[in-house]
């Protein structure tokens, strides 16, 4: 039996831009086999869509709660969404 695919929409707040957050998130996603995307937002937050097996998505979300060494994540807004069947992971 295969694990159900889930989709999480994350917005990370804090000192999260200019600290390699997006590329580090891409690396974590690729390591765990999670699809989606990550981007900086004009308000200084970082937004991500993660889609894949629940355990893998949770592992990447845990990474986002810490971020790379230079980041200081204050909080994450997380919302469940319906999976769209996306593949690959992009940084914009």
MDTraj code that builds the backbone (N, CA, C; nanometers):
import mdtraj as md
import numpy as np

residues = "UNK UNK UNK UNK UNK UNK UNK UNK UNK UNK UNK UNK UNK UNK UNK UNK UNK UNK UNK UNK UNK UNK UNK UNK UNK UNK UNK UNK UNK UNK UNK UNK UNK UNK UNK UNK UNK UNK UNK UNK UNK UNK UNK UNK UNK UNK UNK UNK UNK UNK UNK UNK UNK UNK UNK UNK UNK UNK UNK UNK UNK UNK UNK UNK UNK UNK UNK UNK UNK UNK UNK UNK UNK UNK UNK UNK UNK UNK UNK UNK UNK UNK UNK UNK UNK UNK UNK UNK UNK UNK UNK UNK".split()
xyz = np.array([
    [0.0845, -0.1183, 0.0000],
    [0.0000, 0.0000, 0.0000],
    [0.0895, 0.1252, 0.0000],
    [0.0590, 0.2202, -0.0849],
    [0.1388, 0.3425, -0.0919],
    [0.0821, 0.4480, 0.0029],
    [0.1709, 0.5316, 0.0492],
    [0.1315, 0.6381, 0.1409],
    [0.0562, 0.7472, 0.0657],
    [-0.0451, 0.8011, 0.1296],
    [-0.1264, 0.9060, 0.0683],
    [-0.0419, 1.0295, 0.0384],
    [-0.0720, 1.0946, -0.0724],
    [-0.0051, 1.2187, -0.1112],
    [-0.0802, 1.3352, -0.0477],
    [-0.0052, 1.4251, 0.0152],
    [-0.0649, 1.5439, 0.0750],
    [-0.0005, 1.6686, 0.0154],
    [-0.0627, 1.7817, 0.0386],
    [-0.0107, 1.9109, -0.0083],
    [-0.0218, 2.0097, 0.1062],
    [0.0901, 2.0794, 0.1339],
    [0.0936, 2.1814, 0.2391],
    [0.1400, 2.3133, 0.1784],
    [0.0724, 2.4196, 0.2158],
    [0.1088, 2.5553, 0.1754],
    [0.1700, 2.6204, 0.2997],
    [0.2955, 2.6621, 0.2901],
    [0.3677, 2.7197, 0.4037],
    [0.4066, 2.8640, 0.3762],
    [0.4007, 2.9456, 0.4803],
    [0.4566, 3.0809, 0.4755],
    [0.5444, 3.0960, 0.5992],
    [0.6744, 3.1165, 0.5756],
    [0.7709, 3.1303, 0.6840],
    [0.7957, 3.2785, 0.7131],
    [0.7875, 3.3139, 0.8401],
    [0.8088, 3.4515, 0.8859],
    [0.9377, 3.4585, 0.9665],
    [1.0009, 3.5722, 0.9633],
    [1.1240, 3.5940, 1.0389],
    [1.2326, 3.6447, 0.9461],
    [1.3570, 3.6165, 0.9834],
    [1.4710, 3.6522, 0.8987],
    [1.4945, 3.5356, 0.8037],
    [1.4194, 3.5347, 0.6925],
    [1.4182, 3.4182, 0.6042],
    [1.4582, 3.4491, 0.4595],
    [1.4812, 3.5744, 0.4271],
    [1.5269, 3.6086, 0.2924],
    [1.6745, 3.6468, 0.2967],
    [1.7451, 3.6130, 0.1888],
    [1.8877, 3.6460, 0.1811],
    [1.9749, 3.5541, 0.2641],
    [1.9223, 3.4369, 0.3017],
    [1.9972, 3.3434, 0.3856],
    [1.9989, 3.2016, 0.3248],
    [1.9796, 3.1925, 0.1939],
    [1.9779, 3.0651, 0.1214],
    [1.8612, 2.9756, 0.1621],
    [1.7533, 3.0362, 0.2098],
    [1.6367, 2.9593, 0.2537],
    [1.5743, 2.8821, 0.1376],
    [1.5564, 2.9480, 0.0242],
    [1.4902, 2.8828, -0.0882],
    [1.5705, 2.7644, -0.1410],
    [1.6991, 2.7825, -0.1641],
    [1.7792, 2.6734, -0.2176],
    [1.7920, 2.5597, -0.1165],
    [1.8027, 2.5931, 0.0113],
    [1.8090, 2.4898, 0.1149],
    [1.6789, 2.4109, 0.1211],
    [1.5668, 2.4798, 0.1020],
    [1.4371, 2.4120, 0.1003],
    [1.4279, 2.3199, -0.0205],
    [1.4756, 2.3661, -0.1360],
    [1.4780, 2.2808, -0.2554],
    [1.5593, 2.1554, -0.2303],
    [1.6764, 2.1706, -0.1693],
    [1.7617, 2.0545, -0.1412],
    [1.6911, 1.9569, -0.0479],
    [1.6253, 2.0087, 0.0563],
    [1.5528, 1.9227, 0.1508],
    [1.4388, 1.8506, 0.0789],
    [1.3671, 1.9232, -0.0058],
    [1.2561, 1.8631, -0.0793],
    [1.3051, 1.7521, -0.1717],
    [1.4123, 1.7783, -0.2439],
    [1.4658, 1.6771, -0.3348],
    [1.5171, 1.5557, -0.2579],
    [1.5782, 1.5771, -0.1442],
    [1.6267, 1.4671, -0.0606],
    [1.5124, 1.3770, -0.0176],
    [1.3979, 1.4367, 0.0136],
    [1.2831, 1.3611, 0.0653],
    [1.1823, 1.3228, -0.0427],
    [1.2092, 1.3568, -0.1682],
    [1.1182, 1.3216, -0.2758],
    [0.9889, 1.4010, -0.2762],
    [0.9982, 1.5274, -0.2351],
    [0.8810, 1.6151, -0.2287],
    [0.8814, 1.7093, -0.3491],
    [0.7660, 1.7266, -0.4104],
    [0.7503, 1.8190, -0.5228],
    [0.6964, 1.9519, -0.4720],
    [0.7072, 2.0552, -0.5581],
    [0.6497, 2.1843, -0.5233],
    [0.7349, 2.2995, -0.5695],
    [0.7287, 2.4070, -0.4936],
    [0.8052, 2.5272, -0.5263],
    [0.8250, 2.6105, -0.4010],
    [0.9188, 2.7053, -0.4099],
    [0.9454, 2.7990, -0.3005],
    [0.9816, 2.9329, -0.3616],
    [0.9373, 3.0418, -0.2978],
    [0.9676, 3.1760, -0.3495],
    [0.9663, 3.2779, -0.2362],
    [1.0404, 3.3869, -0.2597],
    [1.0353, 3.5019, -0.1699],
    [0.9089, 3.5810, -0.2000],
    [0.8505, 3.6393, -0.0960],
    [0.7351, 3.7273, -0.1138],
    [0.7774, 3.8705, -0.0841],
    [0.7096, 3.9673, -0.1433],
    [0.7471, 4.1080, -0.1244],
    [0.7433, 4.1541, 0.0220],
    [0.6657, 4.0859, 0.1064],
    [0.6542, 4.1274, 0.2474],
    [0.7673, 4.0741, 0.3353],
    [0.8670, 4.0054, 0.2746],
    [0.9815, 3.9552, 0.3511],
    [0.9667, 3.8113, 0.3973],
    [0.8531, 3.7485, 0.3697],
    [0.8339, 3.6088, 0.4044],
    [0.8789, 3.5203, 0.2891],
    [0.8846, 3.3903, 0.3162],
    [0.9117, 3.2906, 0.2129],
    [0.7902, 3.1988, 0.2080],
    [0.7432, 3.1713, 0.0870],
    [0.6246, 3.0879, 0.0649],
    [0.6665, 2.9594, -0.0053],
    [0.6051, 2.8484, 0.0340],
    [0.6366, 2.7206, -0.0287],
    [0.5116, 2.6345, -0.0428],
    [0.5102, 2.5553, -0.1471],
    [0.4120, 2.4493, -0.1658],
    [0.4901, 2.3187, -0.1620],
    [0.4456, 2.2264, -0.0781],
    [0.5090, 2.0956, -0.0662],
    [0.4045, 1.9894, -0.0959],
    [0.4390, 1.8954, -0.1841],
    [0.3452, 1.7907, -0.2196],
    [0.4188, 1.6574, -0.2298],
    [0.3669, 1.5579, -0.1593],
    [0.4290, 1.4258, -0.1605],
    [0.3731, 1.3409, -0.0482],
    [0.4387, 1.2272, -0.0209],
    [0.3957, 1.1426, 0.0899],
    [0.3993, 1.2210, 0.2221],
    [0.3043, 1.1940, 0.3087],
    [0.2882, 1.2713, 0.4323],
    [0.4176, 1.2809, 0.5135],
    [0.4862, 1.1681, 0.5337],
    [0.6092, 1.1720, 0.6141],
    [0.7153, 1.2597, 0.5503],
    [0.7265, 1.2539, 0.4188],
    [0.8262, 1.3340, 0.3477],
    [0.7929, 1.4822, 0.3570],
    [0.6663, 1.5172, 0.3370],
    [0.6237, 1.6572, 0.3481],
    [0.6482, 1.7075, 0.4892],
    [0.6169, 1.6256, 0.5885],
    [0.6396, 1.6659, 0.7276],
    [0.7878, 1.6882, 0.7556],
    [0.8745, 1.6063, 0.6973],
    [1.0189, 1.6233, 0.7170],
    [1.0662, 1.7563, 0.6590],
    [1.0174, 1.7926, 0.5409],
    [1.0568, 1.9202, 0.4800],
    [0.9966, 2.0366, 0.5590],
    [0.8748, 2.0210, 0.6068],
    [0.8138, 2.1260, 0.6893],
    [0.8943, 2.1462, 0.8179],
    [0.9435, 2.0386, 0.8776],
    [1.0287, 2.0508, 0.9967],
    [1.1571, 2.1253, 0.9632],
    [1.2151, 2.0975, 0.8458],
    [1.3328, 2.1736, 0.8042],
    [1.2983, 2.3221, 0.7953],
    [1.1834, 2.3541, 0.7346],
    [1.1432, 2.4940, 0.7174],
    [1.1218, 2.5638, 0.8523],
    [1.0839, 2.4887, 0.9531],
    [1.0651, 2.5474, 1.0864],
    [1.1977, 2.5953, 1.1449],
    [1.3079, 2.5338, 1.1009],
    [1.4418, 2.5734, 1.1463],
    [1.5106, 2.6613, 1.0428],
    [1.5001, 2.6196, 0.9165],
    [1.5678, 2.6906, 0.8086],
    [1.7167, 2.6627, 0.8106],
    [1.7904, 2.7218, 0.7162],
    [1.9360, 2.7079, 0.7167],
    [1.9946, 2.7833, 0.8356],
    [2.1226, 2.7630, 0.8607],
    [2.1884, 2.8219, 0.9789],
    [2.1665, 2.9721, 0.9931],
    [2.1705, 3.0447, 0.8822],
    [2.1625, 3.1901, 0.8872],
    [2.0204, 3.2410, 0.9131],
    [1.9205, 3.1571, 0.8935],
    [1.7809, 3.1999, 0.9080],
    [1.7383, 3.2043, 1.0546],
    [1.6386, 3.2866, 1.0807],
    [1.5745, 3.2918, 1.2121],
    [1.4236, 3.2879, 1.1875],
    [1.3689, 3.1656, 1.1866],
    [1.2266, 3.1470, 1.1606],
    [1.1494, 3.1773, 1.2884],
    [1.0604, 3.2754, 1.2805],
    [0.9784, 3.3112, 1.3969],
    [0.8520, 3.2280, 1.4044],
    [0.7899, 3.2039, 1.2875],
    [0.6686, 3.1214, 1.2847],
    [0.6395, 3.0783, 1.1423],
    [0.5562, 2.9747, 1.1316],
    [0.5125, 2.9237, 1.0018],
    [0.3603, 2.9197, 1.0001],
    [0.3032, 2.9703, 0.8922],
    [0.1611, 2.9500, 0.8655],
    [0.1539, 2.8273, 0.7748],
    [0.0764, 2.7279, 0.8136],
    [0.0650, 2.6057, 0.7345],
    [-0.0816, 2.5753, 0.7076],
    [-0.1110, 2.5469, 0.5816],
    [-0.2472, 2.5177, 0.5389],
    [-0.2454, 2.3917, 0.4535],
    [-0.3388, 2.3007, 0.4786],
    [-0.3538, 2.1830, 0.3935],
    [-0.4343, 2.2210, 0.2701],
    [-0.3935, 2.1673, 0.1564],
    [-0.4634, 2.1902, 0.0306],
    [-0.4814, 2.0570, -0.0402],
    [-0.5640, 2.0539, -0.1423],
    [-0.5817, 1.9329, -0.2221],
    [-0.4611, 1.9143, -0.3136],
    [-0.4021, 1.7939, -0.3152],
    [-0.2884, 1.7688, -0.4044],
    [-0.3264, 1.7924, -0.5501],
    [-0.2290, 1.8397, -0.6278],
    [-0.2519, 1.8673, -0.7697],
    [-0.1712, 1.7740, -0.8603],
    [-0.0932, 1.6853, -0.8003],
    [-0.0147, 1.5921, -0.8812],
    [0.1054, 1.6541, -0.9484],
    [0.1634, 1.7574, -0.8886],
    [0.2791, 1.8234, -0.9479],
    [0.4033, 1.7364, -0.9339],
    [0.5032, 1.7620, -1.0163],
    [0.6293, 1.6894, -1.0060],
    [0.7441, 1.7885, -1.0165],
    [0.8545, 1.7522, -0.9546],
    [0.9716, 1.8387, -0.9531],
    [0.9594, 1.9468, -0.8469],
    [1.0672, 2.0215, -0.8284],
    [1.0671, 2.1288, -0.7293],
    [1.1391, 2.2492, -0.7890],
    [1.0750, 2.3661, -0.7828],
    [1.1356, 2.4853, -0.8430],
    [1.1536, 2.5957, -0.7400],
    [1.2505, 2.6808, -0.7686],
    [1.2800, 2.7983, -0.6873],
    [1.2557, 2.9202, -0.7742],
    [1.1777, 3.0159, -0.7227],
    [1.1568, 3.1394, -0.7988],
    [1.1698, 3.2592, -0.7089],
])
top = md.Topology()
chain = top.add_chain()
for i, resn in enumerate(residues, 1):
    res = top.add_residue(resn, chain, resSeq=i)
    for name in ("N", "CA", "C"):
        top.add_atom(name, md.element.get_by_symbol(name[0]), res)
traj = md.Trajectory(xyz[None], top)
